[in-house]
């Protein structure tokens, strides 16, 4: 057990572009790696979902991988939005106080349940490695 608290020492940003649907919530199908943990652990502070053009109503599913299995951690709702040169695309930021990848075998993955009508949905994870 640690005798002193762990703090973020190295900032990290993970990102993926999602354009292929995967409706499974049981950890099967193609899951994009959003962020891989570091040996001392990685804390994720927030996840940003940004549509680049026209998004369909869908869910972004976030999965935790422990080195063996993917487990559903959270679901982020995407609204149908038509982005253009004059209209902002869909965007949502979700903050987390309890999301930690405890070692280098853990990772955070993402899927989308409906493919965007055009463009992609970009997902970013913001956080950092612990010391």
Buried (B, 14 or more C-beta within 10 A) or exposed (E): EEEEEEEBEEEBEBBBBBEEBBEBBEBEBEBBEBBBBBEBBBBBBEBBBBBBBBBBEBBBBBBBBEEEEBEBBBEBEBEBBEBEEEEEBBEBEBEBEEBBBBBBEBBBBBBBBBBBEBBBBBBBBBBBBBE
